[in-house]
Amino acid sequence: MLNNITIAGRLTRDPELRYTKSETPVASFTIACDRDFGDHETDFVDCVAWRNTAEFVSKYFKQGTLAIVKGRLESRKWQDNEGKNRTSWNVVADTVYFGESKRKETPASPQMTELDDDDGDLPF
């Protein structure tokens, strides 16, 4: 059996980094994924990352960042406050990539000026 999923979307909030009792890092975050067909709909997919991936996501990703998440789909069964059985789904992220390059705005370069020919003390 194969359980692989790849999703792309923007983080809806900053990742939340926590540690287990054994000091294993775990980060939780949600990705908003737009559907490309029919009426415009958005799915909100909960994701969890462990260990180095958790630390990477919490350090470099923030709300609004476009991310590509590769991992596996996992279900969790639980009971709500009224005793009803519920199932929730999330993606356990193996790898998380930047969905777009981050372009740093650089300050304007100073204008270059031409050198006079009589500057014989230049080192080159």
MOPAC internal coordinates of N, CA, C and O (Angstrom, degrees):
PM7 1SCF
backbone

  N    0.0000 0     0.00 0     0.00 0    0    0    0
  C    1.4502 1     0.00 0     0.00 0    1    0    0
  C    1.5270 1   109.34 1     0.00 0    2    1    0
  O    1.2310 1   121.31 1   -29.85 1    3    2    1
  N    1.3116 1   115.10 1   150.15 1    3    2    1
  C    1.4535 1   120.81 1  -178.24 1    5    3    2
  C    1.5203 1   109.18 1  -127.06 1    6    5    3
  O    1.2310 1   120.38 1   -48.87 1    7    6    5
  N    1.3027 1   116.88 1   131.13 1    7    6    5
  C    1.4604 1   121.83 1   178.92 1    9    7    6
  C    1.5226 1   107.32 1  -130.13 1   10    9    7
  O    1.2310 1   120.63 1   -91.34 1   11   10    9
  N    1.3226 1   116.40 1    88.66 1   11   10    9
  C    1.4645 1   123.21 1   178.62 1   13   11   10
  C    1.5127 1   109.33 1  -125.04 1   14   13   11
  O    1.2310 1   121.17 1   -40.05 1   15   14   13
  N    1.3242 1   115.36 1   139.95 1   15   14   13
  C    1.4591 1   119.61 1   176.09 1   17   15   14
  C    1.5280 1   108.17 1  -142.64 1   18   17   15
  O    1.2310 1   121.14 1   -37.95 1   19   18   17
  N    1.3264 1   115.42 1   142.05 1   19   18   17
  C    1.4548 1   122.57 1   173.66 1   21   19   18
  C    1.5147 1   107.18 1  -129.39 1   22   21   19
  O    1.2310 1   120.70 1   -54.42 1   23   22   21
  N    1.3176 1   116.26 1   125.58 1   23   22   21
  C    1.4593 1   120.96 1   177.31 1   25   23   22
  C    1.5227 1   109.05 1  -129.02 1   26   25   23
  O    1.2310 1   121.40 1   -25.59 1   27   26   25
  N    1.3138 1   114.92 1   154.41 1   27   26   25
  C    1.4620 1   120.84 1   176.47 1   29   27   26
  C    1.5182 1   108.01 1  -134.14 1   30   29   27
  O    1.2310 1   120.94 1   -41.77 1   31   30   29
  N    1.3033 1   115.82 1   138.23 1   31   30   29
  C    1.4503 1   120.89 1   178.71 1   33   31   30
  C    1.5158 1   110.60 1   176.96 1   34   33   31
  O    1.2310 1   121.36 1     5.75 1   35   34   33
  N    1.3050 1   115.01 1  -174.25 1   35   34   33
  C    1.4665 1   120.73 1  -178.34 1   37   35   34
  C    1.5248 1   110.08 1  -103.61 1   38   37   35
  O    1.2310 1   120.95 1   -37.40 1   39   38   37
  N    1.3320 1   115.79 1   142.60 1   39   38   37
  C    1.4539 1   120.34 1   177.27 1   41   39   38
  C    1.5225 1   109.27 1   -67.28 1   42   41   39
  O    1.2310 1   120.58 1   -45.86 1   43   42   41
  N    1.3155 1   116.50 1   134.14 1   43   42   41
  C    1.4619 1   121.06 1  -178.89 1   45   43   42
  C    1.5257 1   112.28 1   -85.26 1   46   45   43
  O    1.2310 1   120.92 1   165.34 1   47   46   45
  N    1.3325 1   115.85 1   -14.66 1   47   46   45
  C    1.4690 1   121.55 1   178.72 1   49   47   46
  C    1.5213 1   107.50 1  -158.70 1   50   49   47
  O    1.2310 1   120.41 1   -13.06 1   51   50   49
  N    1.3149 1   116.82 1   166.94 1   51   50   49
  C    1.4638 1   120.60 1   175.54 1   53   51   50
  C    1.5293 1   109.07 1   -64.48 1   54   53   51
  O    1.2310 1   119.85 1   -36.38 1   55   54   53
  N    1.3281 1   117.89 1   143.62 1   55   54   53
  C    1.4634 1   120.02 1   177.14 1   57   55   54
  C    1.5304 1   110.74 1   -61.28 1   58   57   55
  O    1.2310 1   121.18 1   -33.22 1   59   58   57
  N    1.3191 1   115.35 1   146.78 1   59   58   57
  C    1.4611 1   121.27 1   178.12 1   61   59   58
  C    1.5267 1   107.85 1  -106.00 1   62   61   59
  O    1.2310 1   120.40 1   -66.09 1   63   62   61
  N    1.3242 1   116.83 1   113.91 1   63   62   61
  C    1.4628 1   122.03 1  -179.35 1   65   63   62
  C    1.5219 1   109.65 1   -96.69 1   66   65   63
  O    1.2310 1   121.39 1   -52.06 1   67   66   65
  N    1.3367 1   114.95 1   127.94 1   67   66   65
  C    1.4650 1   121.83 1   177.02 1   69   67   66
  C    1.5319 1   107.92 1  -131.77 1   70   69   67
  O    1.2310 1   120.91 1    -6.24 1   71   70   69
  N    1.3132 1   115.86 1   173.76 1   71   70   69
  C    1.4605 1   121.29 1   177.30 1   73   71   70
  C    1.5216 1   109.08 1  -131.01 1   74   73   71
  O    1.2310 1   120.84 1   -40.02 1   75   74   73
  N    1.3230 1   116.00 1   139.98 1   75   74   73
  C    1.4572 1   120.51 1   175.77 1   77   75   74
  C    1.5212 1   109.07 1   -73.91 1   78   77   75
  O    1.2310 1   120.42 1    -4.15 1   79   78   77
  N    1.3253 1   116.80 1   175.85 1   79   78   77
  C    1.4704 1   120.70 1   178.53 1   81   79   78
  C    1.5228 1   111.39 1   -60.81 1   82   81   79
  O    1.2310 1   120.69 1   151.13 1   83   82   81
  N    1.3304 1   116.28 1   -28.87 1   83   82   81
  C    1.4695 1   120.06 1   179.08 1   85   83   82
  C    1.5274 1   112.02 1   -91.51 1   86   85   83
  O    1.2310 1   120.57 1  -163.41 1   87   86   85
  N    1.3597 1   116.52 1    16.59 1   87   86   85
  C    1.4728 1   123.62 1   176.39 1   89   87   86
  C    1.5304 1   114.39 1    67.56 1   90   89   87
  O    1.2310 1   120.15 1  -154.01 1   91   90   89
  N    1.3289 1   117.32 1    25.99 1   91   90   89
  C    1.4670 1   121.52 1   175.71 1   93   91   90
  C    1.5252 1   108.46 1   -85.09 1   94   93   91
  O    1.2310 1   119.69 1   -55.36 1   95   94   93
  N    1.3449 1   118.19 1   124.64 1   95   94   93
  C    1.4660 1   120.02 1   179.10 1   97   95   94
  C    1.5267 1   111.68 1   -70.29 1   98   97   95
  O    1.2310 1   121.04 1   -39.71 1   99   98   97
  N    1.3366 1   115.61 1   140.29 1   99   98   97
  C    1.4598 1   122.32 1   175.52 1  101   99   98
  C    1.5225 1   107.92 1  -142.15 1  102  101   99
  O    1.2310 1   120.45 1   -49.19 1  103  102  101
  N    1.3255 1   116.75 1   130.81 1  103  102  101
  C    1.4707 1   121.48 1  -179.79 1  105  103  102
  C    1.5194 1   109.47 1  -118.83 1  106  105  103
  O    1.2310 1   120.98 1   -42.74 1  107  106  105
  N    1.3172 1   115.74 1   137.26 1  107  106  105
  C    1.4634 1   122.56 1   175.99 1  109  107  106
  C    1.5212 1   108.92 1  -113.81 1  110  109  107
  O    1.2310 1   120.92 1   -40.80 1  111  110  109
  N    1.3267 1   115.85 1   139.20 1  111  110  109
  C    1.4596 1   121.02 1   177.11 1  113  111  110
  C    1.5235 1   108.68 1  -157.52 1  114  113  111
  O    1.2310 1   121.03 1   -16.74 1  115  114  113
  N    1.3216 1   115.64 1   163.26 1  115  114  113
  C    1.4659 1   121.44 1  -179.66 1  117  115  114
  C    1.5168 1   109.41 1  -123.03 1  118  117  115
  O    1.2310 1   121.19 1   -43.28 1  119  118  117
  N    1.3285 1   115.33 1   136.72 1  119  118  117
  C    1.4632 1   122.93 1   178.94 1  121  119  118
  C    1.5264 1   108.90 1  -109.35 1  122  121  119
  O    1.2310 1   119.97 1   -48.53 1  123  122  121
  N    1.3187 1   117.66 1   131.47 1  123  122  121
  C    1.4643 1   122.91 1   173.54 1  125  123  122
  C    1.5242 1   107.72 1   -94.57 1  126  125  123
  O    1.2310 1   120.68 1   -64.47 1  127  126  125
  N    1.3342 1   116.30 1   115.53 1  127  126  125
  C    1.4718 1   122.65 1  -177.12 1  129  127  126
  C    1.5199 1   109.20 1  -112.34 1  130  129  127
  O    1.2310 1   120.33 1   -60.26 1  131  130  129
  N    1.3209 1   116.98 1   119.74 1  131  130  129
  C    1.4629 1   121.07 1   177.25 1  133  131  130
  C    1.5170 1   110.01 1   -80.73 1  134  133  131
  O    1.2310 1   120.88 1   -36.30 1  135  134  133
  N    1.3288 1   115.92 1   143.70 1  135  134  133
  C    1.4593 1   121.27 1   173.10 1  137  135  134
  C    1.5154 1   108.09 1   -90.14 1  138  137  135
  O    1.2310 1   120.76 1   -37.59 1  139  138  137
  N    1.3190 1   116.15 1   142.41 1  139  138  137
  C    1.4633 1   120.53 1  -176.58 1  141  139  138
  C    1.5170 1   114.03 1   -95.75 1  142  141  139
  O    1.2310 1   119.56 1  -177.43 1  143  142  141
  N    1.3050 1   118.45 1     2.57 1  143  142  141
  C    1.4549 1   119.89 1  -175.70 1  145  143  142
  C    1.5200 1   110.62 1  -123.61 1  146  145  143
  O    1.2310 1   121.24 1   -23.51 1  147  146  145
  N    1.3391 1   115.23 1   156.49 1  147  146  145
  C    1.4614 1   120.15 1   176.50 1  149  147  146
  C    1.5122 1   112.83 1    59.21 1  150  149  147
  O    1.2310 1   121.71 1    32.13 1  151  150  149
  N    1.3290 1   114.33 1  -147.87 1  151  150  149
  C    1.4641 1   120.09 1   176.81 1  153  151  150
  C    1.5208 1   108.94 1   -64.78 1  154  153  151
  O    1.2310 1   121.66 1   -33.77 1  155  154  153
  N    1.3168 1   114.43 1   146.23 1  155  154  153
  C    1.4713 1   119.22 1  -179.94 1  157  155  154
  C    1.5293 1   108.83 1   -67.10 1  158  157  155
  O    1.2310 1   121.00 1   -64.97 1  159  158  157
  N    1.3201 1   115.70 1   115.03 1  159  158  157
  C    1.4515 1   121.17 1   177.18 1  161  159  158
  C    1.5174 1   108.94 1  -130.26 1  162  161  159
  O    1.2310 1   120.99 1   -27.57 1  163  162  161
  N    1.3181 1   115.71 1   152.43 1  163  162  161
  C    1.4558 1   121.41 1   178.70 1  165  163  162
  C    1.5135 1   108.65 1  -125.04 1  166  165  163
  O    1.2310 1   121.00 1   -46.10 1  167  166  165
  N    1.3229 1   115.69 1   133.90 1  167  166  165
  C    1.4594 1   121.51 1   173.85 1  169  167  166
  C    1.5245 1   107.88 1  -102.22 1  170  169  167
  O    1.2310 1   120.98 1   -39.92 1  171  170  169
  N    1.3103 1   115.74 1   140.08 1  171  170  169
  C    1.4603 1   121.44 1   177.41 1  173  171  170
  C    1.5239 1   107.32 1  -109.27 1  174  173  171
  O    1.2310 1   121.13 1   -67.07 1  175  174  173
  N    1.3233 1   115.44 1   112.93 1  175  174  173
  C    1.4602 1   121.23 1  -172.32 1  177  175  174
  C    1.5252 1   109.35 1  -110.14 1  178  177  175
  O    1.2310 1   121.28 1   -59.24 1  179  178  177
  N    1.3371 1   115.16 1   120.76 1  179  178  177
  C    1.4601 1   120.46 1   176.66 1  181  179  178
  C    1.5188 1   108.84 1   -77.14 1  182  181  179
  O    1.2310 1   121.02 1   -42.67 1  183  182  181
  N    1.3287 1   115.65 1   137.33 1  183  182  181
  C    1.4598 1   121.92 1  -179.03 1  185  183  182
  C    1.5220 1   109.49 1  -129.41 1  186  185  183
  O    1.2310 1   121.12 1   -28.39 1  187  186  185
  N    1.3182 1   115.47 1   151.61 1  187  186  185
  C    1.4550 1   121.57 1   175.14 1  189  187  186
  C    1.5258 1   107.82 1  -136.28 1  190  189  187
  O    1.2310 1   120.95 1   -42.93 1  191  190  189
  N    1.3235 1   115.79 1   137.07 1  191  190  189
  C    1.4593 1   121.91 1   178.61 1  193  191  190
  C    1.5266 1   108.11 1  -125.89 1  194  193  191
  O    1.2310 1   120.81 1   -34.21 1  195  194  193
  N    1.3200 1   116.07 1   145.79 1  195  194  193
  C    1.4533 1   121.96 1  -177.33 1  197  195  194
  C    1.5205 1   111.55 1  -117.55 1  198  197  195
  O    1.2310 1   120.70 1   -22.83 1  199  198  197
  N    1.3001 1   116.27 1   157.17 1  199  198  197
  C    1.4628 1   126.51 1   171.94 1  201  199  198
  C    1.5283 1   112.45 1    53.94 1  202  201  199
  O    1.2310 1   120.07 1    52.83 1  203  202  201
  N    1.3430 1   117.47 1  -127.17 1  203  202  201
  C    1.4685 1   121.19 1  -176.04 1  205  203  202
  C    1.5233 1   112.36 1   -61.75 1  206  205  203
  O    1.2310 1   120.71 1   143.48 1  207  206  205
  N    1.3222 1   116.24 1   -36.52 1  207  206  205
  C    1.4672 1   119.41 1   179.07 1  209  207  206
  C    1.5252 1   110.07 1   -64.76 1  210  209  207
  O    1.2310 1   120.27 1   141.42 1  211  210  209
  N    1.3240 1   117.10 1   -38.58 1  211  210  209
  C    1.4707 1   121.28 1   178.10 1  213  211  210
  C    1.5247 1   110.81 1   -62.29 1  214  213  211
  O    1.2310 1   120.54 1   134.53 1  215  214  213
  N    1.3191 1   116.57 1   -45.47 1  215  214  213
  C    1.4627 1   120.13 1   179.76 1  217  215  214
  C    1.5215 1   111.49 1   -66.23 1  218  217  215
  O    1.2310 1   120.30 1   141.07 1  219  218  217
  N    1.3356 1   117.04 1   -38.93 1  219  218  217
  C    1.4671 1   121.67 1   178.11 1  221  219  218
  C    1.5220 1   111.07 1   -62.23 1  222  221  219
  O    1.2310 1   120.62 1   131.47 1  223  222  221
  N    1.3272 1   116.42 1   -48.53 1  223  222  221
  C    1.4686 1   120.97 1  -178.99 1  225  223  222
  C    1.5250 1   110.60 1   -62.55 1  226  225  223
  O    1.2310 1   120.17 1   135.02 1  227  226  225
  N    1.3218 1   117.28 1   -44.98 1  227  226  225
  C    1.4695 1   119.08 1  -176.95 1  229  227  226
  C    1.5213 1   112.23 1   -69.12 1  230  229  227
  O    1.2310 1   120.13 1   155.07 1  231  230  229
  N    1.3289 1   117.36 1   -24.93 1  231  230  229
  C    1.4605 1   120.43 1  -179.18 1  233  231  230
  C    1.5245 1   112.82 1   -83.75 1  234  233  231
  O    1.2310 1   119.89 1   139.97 1  235  234  233
  N    1.3476 1   117.81 1   -40.03 1  235  234  233
  C    1.4538 1   120.88 1  -169.62 1  237  235  234
  C    1.5305 1   115.61 1  -109.56 1  238  237  235
  O    1.2310 1   119.40 1   169.18 1  239  238  237
  N    1.3190 1   118.75 1   -10.82 1  239  238  237
  C    1.4563 1   121.07 1  -178.08 1  241  239  238
  C    1.5171 1   109.80 1  -111.99 1  242  241  239
  O    1.2310 1   121.02 1   -31.51 1  243  242  241
  N    1.3276 1   115.65 1   148.49 1  243  242  241
  C    1.4564 1   121.00 1   178.29 1  245  243  242
  C    1.5286 1   108.15 1  -146.83 1  246  245  243
  O    1.2310 1   120.96 1    -3.86 1  247  246  245
  N    1.3051 1   115.77 1   176.14 1  247  246  245
  C    1.4566 1   120.48 1   179.54 1  249  247  246
  C    1.5306 1   109.73 1   -53.64 1  250  249  247
  O    1.2310 1   120.48 1   -47.60 1  251  250  249
  N    1.3331 1   116.68 1   132.40 1  251  250  249
  C    1.4529 1   122.13 1   177.80 1  253  251  250
  C    1.5189 1   114.60 1    93.16 1  254  253  251
  O    1.2310 1   119.78 1   166.27 1  255  254  253
  N    1.3420 1   118.02 1   -13.73 1  255  254  253
  C    1.4624 1   121.00 1   179.43 1  257  255  254
  C    1.5231 1   110.06 1   -67.81 1  258  257  255
  O    1.2310 1   120.75 1   -46.34 1  259  258  257
  N    1.3330 1   116.17 1   133.66 1  259  258  257
  C    1.4610 1   121.32 1   175.26 1  261  259  258
  C    1.5187 1   108.12 1   -80.36 1  262  261  259
  O    1.2310 1   120.67 1   -56.67 1  263  262  261
  N    1.3344 1   116.32 1   123.33 1  263  262  261
  C    1.4635 1   121.25 1  -175.87 1  265  263  262
  C    1.5198 1   110.51 1  -129.43 1  266  265  263
  O    1.2310 1   121.51 1   -29.73 1  267  266  265
  N    1.3238 1   114.71 1   150.27 1  267  266  265
  C    1.4553 1   122.39 1   171.01 1  269  267  266
  C    1.5202 1   106.27 1  -114.58 1  270  269  267
  O    1.2310 1   121.00 1   -57.55 1  271  270  269
  N    1.3252 1   115.69 1   122.45 1  271  270  269
  C    1.4581 1   121.42 1  -175.66 1  273  271  270
  C    1.5223 1   108.35 1  -114.97 1  274  273  271
  O    1.2310 1   120.89 1   -53.00 1  275  274  273
  N    1.3369 1   115.90 1   127.00 1  275  274  273
  C    1.4593 1   122.01 1   174.91 1  277  275  274
  C    1.5165 1   107.82 1  -116.97 1  278  277  275
  O    1.2310 1   121.15 1   -46.07 1  279  278  277
  N    1.3305 1   115.41 1   133.93 1  279  278  277
  C    1.4542 1   118.87 1  -179.64 1  281  279  278
  C    1.5084 1   111.22 1  -178.68 1  282  281  279
  O    1.2310 1   121.26 1    34.11 1  283  282  281
  N    1.3257 1   115.19 1  -145.89 1  283  282  281
  C    1.4664 1   120.69 1  -179.88 1  285  283  282
  C    1.5171 1   109.90 1  -128.48 1  286  285  283
  O    1.2310 1   120.96 1   -29.38 1  287  286  285
  N    1.3131 1   115.77 1   150.62 1  287  286  285
  C    1.4559 1   122.82 1   178.75 1  289  287  286
  C    1.5248 1   108.52 1   -86.25 1  290  289  287
  O    1.2310 1   121.03 1   -45.58 1  291  290  289
  N    1.3346 1   115.64 1   134.42 1  291  290  289
  C    1.4556 1   120.66 1  -176.77 1  293  291  290
  C    1.5237 1   109.66 1  -134.01 1  294  293  291
  O    1.2310 1   120.36 1   -41.92 1  295  294  293
  N    1.3332 1   116.92 1   138.08 1  295  294  293
  C    1.4646 1   120.77 1   176.75 1  297  295  294
  C    1.5230 1   109.22 1  -107.07 1  298  297  295
  O    1.2310 1   122.14 1   -26.60 1  299  298  297
  N    1.3202 1   113.51 1   153.40 1  299  298  297
  C    1.4637 1   120.41 1   178.35 1  301  299  298
  C    1.5166 1   107.58 1  -137.67 1  302  301  299
  O    1.2310 1   120.44 1   -54.40 1  303  302  301
  N    1.3335 1   116.77 1   125.60 1  303  302  301
  C    1.4674 1   121.38 1   179.15 1  305  303  302
  C    1.5221 1   108.41 1   -99.34 1  306  305  303
  O    1.2310 1   121.17 1   -40.66 1  307  306  305
  N    1.3419 1   115.37 1   139.34 1  307  306  305
  C    1.4479 1   120.62 1  -178.87 1  309  307  306
  C    1.5300 1   109.08 1  -156.25 1  310  309  307
  O    1.2310 1   120.45 1    -9.16 1  311  310  309
  N    1.3227 1   116.75 1   170.84 1  311  310  309
  C    1.4662 1   122.22 1   176.89 1  313  311  310
  C    1.5149 1   109.45 1  -113.05 1  314  313  311
  O    1.2310 1   121.14 1   -44.01 1  315  314  313
  N    1.3374 1   115.43 1   135.99 1  315  314  313
  C    1.4580 1   119.11 1   178.03 1  317  315  314
  C    1.5270 1   109.94 1   -80.32 1  318  317  315
  O    1.2310 1   120.59 1     3.17 1  319  318  317
  N    1.3229 1   116.47 1  -176.83 1  319  318  317
  C    1.4754 1   121.60 1  -177.18 1  321  319  318
  C    1.5184 1   112.79 1   -64.38 1  322  321  319
  O    1.2310 1   120.58 1   158.30 1  323  322  321
  N    1.3330 1   116.50 1   -21.70 1  323  322  321
  C    1.4733 1   120.51 1   179.76 1  325  323  322
  C    1.5257 1   111.50 1   -93.62 1  326  325  323
  O    1.2310 1   119.94 1  -174.93 1  327  326  325
  N    1.3301 1   117.73 1     5.07 1  327  326  325
  C    1.4529 1   121.43 1   178.01 1  329  327  326
  C    1.5188 1   114.80 1    83.85 1  330  329  327
  O    1.2310 1   119.98 1  -173.20 1  331  330  329
  N    1.3300 1   117.64 1     6.80 1  331  330  329
  C    1.4624 1   120.89 1   179.94 1  333  331  330
  C    1.5308 1   109.63 1   -82.18 1  334  333  331
  O    1.2310 1   121.20 1   -40.53 1  335  334  333
  N    1.3328 1   115.31 1   139.47 1  335  334  333
  C    1.4588 1   120.24 1   177.61 1  337  335  334
  C    1.5243 1   109.60 1   -73.13 1  338  337  335
  O    1.2310 1   121.06 1   -46.11 1  339  338  337
  N    1.2938 1   115.58 1   133.89 1  339  338  337
  C    1.4666 1   122.84 1  -179.97 1  341  339  338
  C    1.5196 1   109.79 1  -129.21 1  342  341  339
  O    1.2310 1   121.30 1   -23.37 1  343  342  341
  N    1.3091 1   115.11 1   156.63 1  343  342  341
  C    1.4573 1   121.47 1   173.71 1  345  343  342
  C    1.5157 1   107.56 1  -131.48 1  346  345  343
  O    1.2310 1   120.59 1   -47.57 1  347  346  345
  N    1.3217 1   116.49 1   132.43 1  347  346  345
  C    1.4577 1   120.10 1   174.49 1  349  347  346
  C    1.5276 1   107.76 1  -122.26 1  350  349  347
  O    1.2310 1   121.51 1   -27.23 1  351  350  349
  N    1.3109 1   114.72 1   152.77 1  351  350  349
  C    1.4593 1   122.18 1  -178.01 1  353  351  350
  C    1.5122 1   109.56 1  -120.17 1  354  353  351
  O    1.2310 1   120.63 1   -37.18 1  355  354  353
  N    1.3156 1   116.40 1   142.82 1  355  354  353
  C    1.4559 1   119.74 1   172.86 1  357  355  354
  C    1.5230 1   109.05 1  -147.39 1  358  357  355
  O    1.2310 1   121.34 1   -11.42 1  359  358  357
  N    1.3196 1   115.03 1   168.58 1  359  358  357
  C    1.4545 1   121.86 1   177.85 1  361  359  358
  C    1.5176 1   107.65 1  -105.28 1  362  361  359
  O    1.2310 1   120.95 1   -54.43 1  363  362  361
  N    1.3248 1   115.80 1   125.57 1  363  362  361
  C    1.4522 1   121.12 1   173.01 1  365  363  362
  C    1.5269 1   105.52 1   -90.69 1  366  365  363
  O    1.2310 1   120.91 1   -69.78 1  367  366  365
  N    1.3230 1   115.86 1   110.22 1  367  366  365
  C    1.4642 1   122.05 1  -171.75 1  369  367  366
  C    1.5292 1   111.03 1   -80.07 1  370  369  367
  O    1.2310 1   121.49 1   -55.49 1  371  370  369
  N    1.3268 1   114.76 1   124.51 1  371  370  369
  C    1.4629 1   120.34 1   171.62 1  373  371  370
  C    1.5261 1   109.48 1   -87.21 1  374  373  371
  O    1.2310 1   120.96 1   137.85 1  375  374  373
  N    1.3371 1   115.76 1   -42.15 1  375  374  373
  C    1.4637 1   121.56 1   178.62 1  377  375  374
  C    1.5172 1   109.23 1  -139.91 1  378  377  375
  O    1.2310 1   121.22 1   -32.58 1  379  378  377
  N    1.3168 1   115.28 1   147.42 1  379  378  377
  C    1.4607 1   122.03 1   177.31 1  381  379  378
  C    1.5224 1   106.88 1  -131.53 1  382  381  379
  O    1.2310 1   121.00 1   -52.29 1  383  382  381
  N    1.3277 1   115.69 1   127.71 1  383  382  381
  C    1.4661 1   121.89 1  -178.39 1  385  383  382
  C    1.5228 1   109.87 1  -116.42 1  386  385  383
  O    1.2310 1   121.10 1   -24.71 1  387  386  385
  N    1.3305 1   115.51 1   155.29 1  387  386  385
  C    1.4552 1   120.19 1   171.48 1  389  387  386
  C    1.5253 1   107.85 1   -72.27 1  390  389  387
  O    1.2310 1   120.35 1   -45.74 1  391  390  389
  N    1.3177 1   116.93 1   134.26 1  391  390  389
  C    1.4519 1   121.45 1  -179.79 1  393  391  390
  C    1.5146 1   113.21 1   -85.06 1  394  393  391
  O    1.2310 1   120.61 1   167.47 1  395  394  393
  N    1.3060 1   116.44 1   -12.53 1  395  394  393
  C    1.4647 1   121.44 1   178.13 1  397  395  394
  C    1.5144 1   107.52 1  -151.33 1  398  397  395
  O    1.2310 1   121.45 1   -26.15 1  399  398  397
  N    1.3194 1   114.83 1   153.85 1  399  398  397
  C    1.4558 1   117.44 1   178.74 1  401  399  398
  C    1.5168 1   109.09 1   -76.60 1  402  401  399
  O    1.2310 1   121.42 1   -35.39 1  403  402  401
  N    1.2999 1   114.89 1   144.61 1  403  402  401
  C    1.4639 1   119.66 1   178.61 1  405  403  402
  C    1.5150 1   107.33 1   -91.10 1  406  405  403
  O    1.2310 1   120.67 1   -66.43 1  407  406  405
  N    1.2917 1   116.32 1   113.57 1  407  406  405
  C    1.4627 1   120.54 1  -179.24 1  409  407  406
  C    1.5165 1   108.52 1   -93.54 1  410  409  407
  O    1.2310 1   121.80 1   -59.74 1  411  410  409
  N    1.3058 1   114.17 1   120.26 1  411  410  409
  C    1.4618 1   119.00 1   178.21 1  413  411  410
  C    1.5162 1   108.52 1   -86.15 1  414  413  411
  O    1.2310 1   121.69 1   -46.83 1  415  414  413
  N    1.2929 1   114.36 1   133.17 1  415  414  413
  C    1.4575 1   118.14 1   175.47 1  417  415  414
  C    1.5161 1   107.84 1   -80.78 1  418  417  415
  O    1.2310 1   121.00 1   -56.99 1  419  418  417
  N    1.3122 1   115.68 1   123.01 1  419  418  417
  C    1.4576 1   119.62 1   179.85 1  421  419  418
  C    1.5075 1   109.05 1   -98.55 1  422  421  419
  O    1.2310 1   120.46 1   -33.22 1  423  422  421
  N    1.3219 1   116.72 1   146.78 1  423  422  421
  C    1.4594 1   118.70 1   177.60 1  425  423  422
  C    1.5247 1   109.54 1   -62.95 1  426  425  423
  O    1.2310 1   120.99 1   -27.59 1  427  426  425
  N    1.2938 1   115.70 1   152.41 1  427  426  425
  C    1.4652 1   120.51 1  -179.51 1  429  427  426
  C    1.5151 1   110.18 1   -57.60 1  430  429  427
  O    1.2310 1   121.33 1   -46.37 1  431  430  429
  N    1.3226 1   115.06 1   133.63 1  431  430  429
  C    1.4634 1   119.75 1   179.42 1  433  431  430
  C    1.5166 1   109.37 1   -71.70 1  434  433  431
  O    1.2310 1   120.32 1   -36.64 1  435  434  433
  N    1.3318 1   117.00 1   143.36 1  435  434  433
  C    1.4643 1   117.78 1   176.67 1  437  435  434
  C    1.5175 1   109.19 1   -65.53 1  438  437  435
  O    1.2310 1   121.17 1   -34.46 1  439  438  437
  N    1.2912 1   115.36 1   145.54 1  439  438  437
  C    1.4567 1   119.88 1  -179.75 1  441  439  438
  C    1.5116 1   109.19 1   -67.15 1  442  441  439
  O    1.2310 1   121.24 1   -45.30 1  443  442  441
  N    1.3161 1   115.24 1   134.70 1  443  442  441
  C    1.4630 1   119.28 1   177.86 1  445  443  442
  C    1.5133 1   108.54 1   -78.91 1  446  445  443
  O    1.2310 1   121.41 1   -38.12 1  447  446  445
  N    1.2853 1   114.91 1   141.88 1  447  446  445
  C    1.4622 1   119.46 1   177.27 1  449  447  446
  C    1.5159 1   108.67 1  -114.75 1  450  449  447
  O    1.2310 1   121.07 1   -29.78 1  451  450  449
  N    1.2939 1   115.56 1   150.22 1  451  450  449
  C    1.4620 1   119.35 1   179.16 1  453  451  450
  C    1.5161 1   109.17 1   -75.10 1  454  453  451
  O    1.2310 1   121.54 1   -36.93 1  455  454  453
  N    1.3258 1   114.65 1   143.07 1  455  454  453
  C    1.4608 1   120.24 1   177.87 1  457  455  454
  C    1.5179 1   109.22 1   -89.07 1  458  457  455
  O    1.2310 1   121.03 1   -33.56 1  459  458  457
  N    1.3195 1   115.64 1   146.44 1  459  458  457
  C    1.4538 1   119.95 1   174.59 1  461  459  458
  C    1.5260 1   108.66 1   -71.77 1  462  461  459
  O    1.2310 1   120.38 1   -32.44 1  463  462  461
  N    1.3128 1   116.88 1   147.56 1  463  462  461
  C    1.4653 1   122.11 1   179.76 1  465  463  462
  C    1.5124 1   112.43 1   -66.70 1  466  465  463
  O    1.2310 1   119.51 1   159.96 1  467  466  465
  N    1.3361 1   118.54 1   -20.04 1  467  466  465
  C    1.4612 1   120.25 1  -174.86 1  469  467  466
  C    1.5423 1   112.07 1   -88.86 1  470  469  467
  O    1.2310 1   119.11 1  -171.45 1  471  470  469
  N    1.3598 1   119.31 1     8.55 1  471  470  469
  C    1.4620 1   122.23 1   176.55 1  473  471  470
  C    1.5139 1   108.66 1   -82.57 1  474  473  471
  O    1.2310 1   120.19 1   -98.47 1  475  474  473
  N    1.2943 1   117.24 1    81.53 1  475  474  473
  C    1.4427 1   121.75 1  -176.79 1  477  475  474
  C    1.5206 1   113.44 1   -82.88 1  478  477  475
  O    1.2310 1   119.68 1   177.00 1  479  478  477
  N    1.3725 1   118.21 1    -3.00 1  479  478  477
  C    1.4409 1   119.06 1  -177.15 1  481  479  478
  C    1.5256 1   113.15 1   -94.76 1  482  481  479
  O    1.2310 1   119.87 1  -167.51 1  483  482  481
  N    1.3264 1   117.86 1    12.49 1  483  482  481
  C    1.4532 1   120.99 1   177.78 1  485  483  482
  C    1.5377 1   110.32 1   -71.39 1  486  485  483
  O    1.2310 1   119.66 1   -38.42 1  487  486  485
  N    1.3270 1   118.25 1   141.58 1  487  486  485
  C    1.4728 1   120.76 1  -175.89 1  489  487  486
  C    1.5351 1   112.91 1   -76.37 1  490  489  487
  O    1.2310 1   119.26 1  -179.74 1  491  490  489
  N    1.2890 1   119.02 1     0.26 1  491  490  489
  C    1.4743 1   119.62 1  -179.98 1  493  491  490
  C    1.4853 1   112.16 1  -131.71 1  494  493  491
  O    1.2310 1   120.10 1   180.00 1  495  494  493

